[in-house]
Amino acid sequence: MIRYTYISLLTLFALLFSSYANAALRIEITGGTEGALPIAVVPFGWQGSGAPPEAVSEIIADDLTRSGRFAALDESQLVARPHFGNEVKFKTWRFLKVENLVIGNVRRTGPQQFEVRFQLFDIFKGEQLAGYTIPSTATGLRRTAHQISDIIYEALTGEKGAFTTRIAYVTADGANKNRTYFLNVSDADGFNEQTILRSREPLLSPSWAPDGRQLAYVSFEAGTSQIYMQDVFRGSRKLIASFKGLNSAPAWAPDGSRLAMTLSKDGNAEIYLFDVATRNLKRMTFNRAIDTEAAWAPDGKSLIFTSDRGGKPHIYRLFVNAAGQRGQLKRLTFEGRYNARASFSPDGKLITFVHSVNGDYRIATQDLKTGNVQVLTETSLDESPSFAPNGSMIIYATNENNKGVLAAVSVDGRVHQRLLIKNKDVREPAWSPFEKRNAKGAN
């Protein structure tokens, strides 16, 4: 039946994997560097024997450049290499016409223990904008570098950085009946990839819990769709939905107390709420159409979902009170013949979704106040858009040369990135929530 087309499309991507290679994601900026603000990141000093385990300043420079908001100067352009604030000669740096300068130092404090100190300066004002000393370990230095990038990004833009966050995604190895699927988690820059689960059957729809410690996802390892909840760090997992028919599209509530999901246990695909503590289910939609792919508003007071109740797949919004009672139902999308797989921006002002343009499937956003739709991508088979937790970028899956790749686009459509793994198809991306910081001030 035609009405099932959009559900089939979502699962089709996961069934077309071809190969797998054990390599980290490699991020390429493919557009949008024009207008990026130049910033000087001086190679950090090193106090210790041998070489530091990570090039902290290089990671910071890459993070800031990857954001599309900044362009780190090449080392050959640096006029000096200070490591401490009293070594900075602002008059010298002003000749570069660069507004901001990052300096720092890495010091070994014990076996596998380090202290990273950095300072961010406004060159023209001659003022320190941020400065911290952060304890770290050998294995944690890359994450410490991302933490510093977050602090710098927020100090210069007023927005929280998302460099310490992670992404979940699905890959596969082999072909046909010998195919193995992998649920993976990596840092936002593609490093430190970890396999959370391996399965001989498809894995779909990873969804992060708000604490960043658990993933809900769909597995077909029992021969039919089931929804699991799994601890990312410990590996333990629980089966939470294995009803007759469809069990799909889990989505965590902002407070972590409930999961929205699609079940067809009563004969038709409908949206249900699952209470994590009591395991009680509550049906939220009642329509002969297919209702699926629910996503929560940041305030937890409404859900958006895909439905073909109007004849074609479109996005609808259902308001929900604290007790889980249904409120007003409102259709959000009207442009085009296909709109699906929507999710909210962190501030709740935008939604992103898959939007059909002349037969192509592209990533778009809609302003919920004005209703204006902006198409952000120009490829033809885009799917699974997911906002960064600071709302600056949207990660999604697409097809390139008959191979699944991840890509990202800024919310204004200006910055484009491609996230590649050699000889590897990648699908179903989901961006994690923010995590807490641990730093103390430095002068």
C-alpha positions in Angstrom: 0.0 0.0 0.0 1.2 3.5 -0.8 0.5 4.7 2.7 3.3 2.5 4.1 5.9 4.1 1.8 7.6 6.4 4.3 8.0 3.7 6.9 9.6 1.5 4.3 11.9 4.3 3.3 13.2 4.7 6.8 14.0 1.0 7.2 15.4 0.7 3.7 18.5 2.7 4.5 19.4 0.3 7.2 19.1 -2.7 4.9 21.4 -1.4 2.2 24.7 -1.5 4.1 27.6 -3.1 2.3 30.9 -3.1 4.2 32.7 -2.2 7.5 36.2 -1.1 8.4 37.5 -0.4 11.9 38.4 3.3 11.5 37.3 6.5 13.1 35.0 9.0 11.4 36.9 11.5 9.3 35.3 15.0 9.1 35.6 17.1 6.0 34.3 20.7 5.7 32.7 20.8 2.3 31.3 24.4 2.4 30.7 27.5 4.4 34.2 28.6 5.5 33.6 32.0 4.0 33.1 34.6 6.8 34.6 32.4 9.5 36.5 34.5 12.1 40.3 33.9 12.2 41.6 32.8 15.5 45.2 32.1 16.6 45.7 28.9 18.5 49.4 28.6 19.6 50.8 25.1 20.0 50.7 24.4 23.8 53.8 24.1 25.8 54.8 20.8 27.3 56.3 20.1 30.8 57.2 16.4 31.0 59.4 13.7 29.6 58.9 12.4 26.1 56.0 13.7 24.1 52.5 14.5 25.3 49.9 11.7 24.5 47.7 14.2 22.5 48.3 17.4 20.6 45.8 19.3 22.7 46.1 22.6 20.8 45.7 20.9 17.4 42.5 19.3 18.6 41.2 22.7 19.8 42.0 24.3 16.5 40.3 21.5 14.6 37.2 21.8 16.7 36.9 25.5 16.3 37.4 25.3 12.5 34.9 22.4 12.2 32.2 24.6 13.8 32.3 26.9 10.7 32.4 29.9 13.0 36.2 30.2 13.2 39.3 29.6 11.0 42.4 28.7 13.0 45.6 30.2 11.6 48.2 28.0 10.2 51.2 27.6 12.5 53.4 29.4 9.9 51.3 32.5 10.3 51.9 32.8 14.1 54.1 35.7 15.1 55.1 34.2 18.4 54.6 31.1 20.6 53.8 32.2 24.1 52.5 29.6 26.6 51.7 31.9 29.6 49.8 35.1 29.8 52.8 37.3 30.9 54.6 36.2 27.6 51.9 37.7 25.3 52.8 40.9 23.5 49.5 42.2 22.3 50.9 44.9 20.1 52.8 42.2 18.1 49.6 40.1 17.6 47.5 43.1 16.5 49.4 43.2 13.2 47.8 39.9 12.2 44.3 41.5 12.5 43.1 38.5 14.5 40.8 39.3 17.4 41.4 36.3 19.6 44.4 34.3 20.8 44.5 30.9 22.6 47.6 29.8 24.5 48.3 27.0 27.0 50.5 24.5 28.6 50.3 20.7 29.3 52.1 19.5 32.5 52.6 16.0 33.7 51.7 15.7 37.3 52.1 12.0 37.9 52.0 8.6 36.2 49.3 9.0 33.5 48.2 12.3 35.2 48.2 15.7 33.6 47.2 19.3 34.1 46.1 21.4 31.1 46.2 25.1 31.5 44.8 27.5 28.8 44.0 31.2 28.3 41.8 32.9 25.8 42.6 36.6 25.0 40.9 39.5 23.2 44.0 40.8 21.3 42.7 44.3 20.7 41.4 44.9 24.2 44.4 43.1 25.7 42.1 41.2 28.1 41.7 37.6 29.1 38.3 36.3 28.2 38.6 32.8 29.8 41.3 30.8 31.5 41.1 27.4 33.2 43.3 24.7 34.6 41.9 21.3 34.0 43.1 18.0 35.5 43.2 15.1 33.0 44.6 11.6 32.3 46.5 10.2 29.4 43.3 8.7 27.9 41.3 11.8 28.8 43.4 14.5 27.2 41.5 14.5 23.9 38.3 15.0 25.9 39.9 17.8 27.9 40.8 19.5 24.6 37.2 19.3 23.5 36.2 20.7 26.9 38.5 23.7 26.3 37.0 24.1 22.8 33.5 24.3 24.4 34.6 27.0 26.8 36.2 29.1 24.0 33.2 28.7 21.7 30.9 29.8 24.5 33.1 32.8 25.5 33.2 34.1 21.9 29.7 33.3 20.6 27.5 33.3 23.7 26.3 29.8 22.8 27.3 26.5 24.5 29.8 24.4 22.6 29.1 20.8 21.7 32.6 19.4 21.2 32.5 17.1 24.2 29.3 15.5 23.1 29.0 12.2 21.2 27.1 10.7 18.3 25.5 7.3 18.0 25.2 5.6 14.6 24.6 2.2 13.0 27.0 0.5 10.6 27.2 -3.0 9.0 29.8 -5.6 7.8 29.4 -8.1 5.1 26.6 -8.7 2.6 23.3 -10.4 2.4 22.8 -13.2 4.9 26.4 -12.8 6.3 25.8 -9.1 7.3 26.5 -8.0 10.8 25.2 -4.7 12.2 26.9 -2.5 14.7 25.6 0.1 17.1 28.5 2.5 17.6 29.2 5.6 19.7 32.0 8.1 19.0 33.1 11.6 20.1 31.5 14.3 18.1 34.7 14.6 16.0 34.6 10.9 15.1 37.4 9.7 17.4 37.1 7.1 20.2 34.6 4.9 18.4 33.1 2.2 20.5 30.8 -0.6 19.5 27.9 -0.9 21.9 26.2 -3.8 20.2 26.7 -6.3 17.4 23.8 -8.1 15.8 23.2 -10.4 12.8 19.9 -8.5 12.3 19.2 -4.8 11.6 19.5 -2.2 14.3 17.6 1.1 14.0 16.6 4.4 15.6 19.1 5.0 18.5 17.8 7.6 20.9 19.9 9.1 23.7 18.5 9.4 27.2 18.9 12.9 28.6 21.6 11.8 31.0 23.8 10.7 28.1 24.3 7.3 29.6 21.6 5.2 27.9 20.4 4.5 24.4 17.1 3.2 23.4 17.0 1.5 20.0 15.2 -1.0 17.8 16.7 -4.5 17.2 15.5 -7.3 14.9 17.7 -10.0 16.4 14.7 -12.0 17.5 13.4 -12.0 14.0 10.9 -9.2 14.7 11.2 -5.6 15.9 11.9 -5.1 19.6 12.9 -2.0 21.6 15.8 -2.2 24.0 17.3 0.3 26.5 21.0 -0.1 27.0 23.7 1.5 29.3 26.4 2.9 27.1 29.2 2.4 29.6 28.3 -0.8 31.3 26.7 -2.6 28.4 23.8 -3.9 30.3 20.4 -3.7 28.6 16.7 -4.3 29.1 14.0 -5.4 26.7 11.2 -2.8 27.0 8.9 -3.5 24.1 8.3 -6.8 22.3 4.6 -6.7 21.4 3.0 -8.4 18.5 3.5 -6.4 15.3 5.6 -3.2 15.1 7.8 -2.0 18.0 9.8 1.0 16.7 11.0 4.6 16.9 11.7 5.1 20.7 12.2 8.7 21.8 13.2 9.8 25.4 11.2 12.4 27.2 13.4 15.4 28.3 13.2 14.3 32.0 14.1 10.7 31.2 10.9 9.4 32.8 9.1 8.2 29.7 9.7 6.9 26.2 7.5 7.7 23.2 7.4 4.8 20.8 5.4 3.4 17.9 3.5 0.1 18.4 1.0 -1.8 16.3 -0.1 -4.2 19.1 -3.7 -3.0 18.8 -3.7 -3.5 15.0 -2.5 -0.1 13.7 0.7 1.9 14.1 0.1 4.4 16.9 2.1 6.5 19.3 2.4 5.2 22.9 4.1 6.5 26.1 6.1 4.0 28.1 6.8 4.9 31.8 10.4 3.8 32.5 9.8 3.2 36.3 6.4 1.5 36.2 6.6 0.0 32.7 3.0 1.2 32.1 1.9 2.0 28.5 -0.4 4.8 27.5 -1.8 5.1 24.0 -1.6 8.7 22.6 -3.0 8.6 19.1 -6.3 7.1 17.8 -6.5 7.1 14.0 -6.7 4.6 11.2 -3.6 6.3 9.6 0.0 5.4 10.4 1.3 7.5 13.3 5.0 7.0 14.0 8.4 8.7 14.7 7.5 10.7 17.7 9.9 13.3 19.2 9.5 15.3 22.4 9.5 19.1 22.7 12.3 20.3 25.0 9.8 21.3 27.6 8.2 17.9 27.6 4.7 19.4 26.9 4.2 18.2 23.4 5.2 15.5 20.9 5.6 15.8 17.1 5.2 12.8 14.9 4.7 11.6 11.3 1.3 10.7 10.1 -0.4 10.1 6.8 -3.9 10.9 8.2 -4.1 13.7 5.6 -3.3 11.4 2.7 0.5 12.0 2.6 3.2 11.8 5.3 3.2 15.1 7.3 4.3 16.3 10.7 1.7 16.8 13.5 2.1 18.2 17.0 0.2 16.7 20.0 0.2 18.6 23.3 0.5 16.4 26.4 0.1 17.5 30.1 2.2 16.2 33.0 -0.1 13.3 33.6 0.2 12.2 30.0 -3.3 13.3 29.0 -3.9 14.3 25.4 -4.4 17.9 24.5 -4.6 19.9 21.2 -3.5 18.2 17.9 -2.1 20.5 15.2 -0.7 19.8 11.8 2.6 21.6 11.2 3.7 20.9 7.7 1.9 21.6 4.5 4.6 22.1 1.8 5.5 19.2 -0.4 4.2 15.6 -0.6 6.4 14.1 2.1 7.6 15.4 5.5 8.8 12.9 8.1 11.3 12.0 10.9 11.1 15.3 12.7 12.8 16.5 15.8 12.9 19.7 17.8 15.8 22.2 18.1 17.0 22.5 21.7 15.3 25.8 22.2 12.0 24.5 20.8 11.8 27.2 18.1 12.6 25.0 15.1 12.0 21.5 13.9 14.1 19.6 11.4 12.7 16.8 9.2 13.1 15.0 5.9 11.3 16.9 3.2 10.6 15.8 -0.4 11.7 18.3 -3.1 10.9 17.1 -6.7 11.3 13.5 -5.7 14.5 14.0 -3.7 14.6 13.6 0.1 16.4 16.5 1.8 16.9 18.0 5.2 14.8 21.0 6.1 13.8 23.1 9.1 10.6 24.9 9.9 10.2 27.9 12.1 7.4 27.0 14.5 6.4 30.7 14.9 6.2 31.7 11.3 5.8 28.3 9.6 8.6 29.1 7.2 10.4 26.1 5.7 14.1 26.2 4.8 15.7 23.4 2.8 19.3 23.0 4.0 20.7 20.2 1.8 21.0 19.5 -2.0 21.5 15.7 -1.9 18.7 13.3 -2.8 18.5 10.6 -0.2 18.9 12.3 3.2 17.4 10.9 6.4 17.5 10.8 10.2 18.3 14.5 11.0 19.4 15.2 14.6 20.2 18.5 16.2 23.4 19.2 18.1 22.6 19.9 21.7 23.5 23.6 21.2 21.3 23.8 18.1 24.1 25.0 15.8 24.3 22.0 13.5 22.1 19.1 12.3 23.7 15.7 11.7 22.0 13.4 9.2 22.6 10.3 7.0 22.8 10.5 3.2 23.9 8.5 0.2 27.1 9.2 -1.7 28.4 7.0 -4.6 26.0 4.2 -3.5 27.5 4.3 0.0 25.9 5.5 3.3 27.7 8.5 4.9 27.0 10.9 7.6 26.9 14.6 7.0 26.2 17.8 9.0 24.8 21.2 8.1 24.5 24.4 10.1 21.0 25.5 10.9 21.4 28.5 8.5 22.5 26.1 5.7 25.8 27.8 5.3 28.3 25.3 6.8 28.4 21.7 5.3 30.4 18.8 6.6 30.9 15.2 5.5 31.8 12.5 8.1 33.5 9.6 6.4 34.6 6.1 7.5 36.8 4.4 4.9 34.9 1.5 3.3 32.1 1.8 5.7 28.4 2.6 5.3 26.9 4.6 8.2 23.2 5.3 9.0 20.8 6.4 11.8 22.8 9.1 13.5 21.8 10.6 16.9 23.5 13.5 18.7 24.0 13.1 22.4 22.9 15.7 25.1 25.4 17.9 26.9 27.7 16.6 29.6 29.0 18.3 32.7 32.3 20.2 32.9 35.1 19.9 35.5 37.5 22.9 35.5 38.9 25.6 37.8 39.9 29.1 36.8 43.4 30.1 35.7 45.1 33.5 35.4 
